Amino acid sequence: KTEDMKVGGVSICLCVSLQGGVDNEATLTAYITIALLEIPLPVAHSVVRNALFCLETAANQKENHVYTKALLAYAFALAGKRDQRKALLDSLEKEAVRKDGSVHWQRPGKEPEADLPFHRHRAPSAEVEMTAYVLLAQLTSQPAPAQEELASASLIAKWISSQQNPNGGFSSTQ
């Protein structure tokens, strides 16, 4: 592991069954940065500034996982870093799954689920989460989201709402 992707050089132990889409230090740094920005801690704060530097470095890596890109896009949206947000959303757009008038994202290599009569498949929680982060990244922009972003957001929201269980909740690791 590299030290440059850790916030404050602190290692954190996670329960694997609860870690959701965290699969590397960039995603963990993005989670922490998002939490700090939602407090809200200013972008100029040294911890946030250093974390954003790490995320910018991570965003330039070609092999980023779709979940990581979704988190990075939302972190950059919260930080007001429009260019990085747009670049990641453009990249994510190419990986989107369009089906039945809705849009979502899934992990690479995932086998499509068979359509069975009287059974509605629900996606794993990590896919609901990453799709929700893309939605947040699209809607968290300054100035307000453009009309095309709102149209795209409605297709994402349609898919997310289709993932609700009969009680109105979602499967989640959160």
PyMOL commands that set and color helices and strands:
alter all, ss='L'
color gray80, all
select helices_A, chain A and resi 3-5+7-9+16-18+25-38+46-59+66-79+82-95+125-139+147-162
alter helices_A, ss='H'
color red, helices_A
select strands_A, chain A and resi 97-99+102-104
alter strands_A, ss='S'
color yellow, strands_A
deselect
rebuild
show_as cartoon
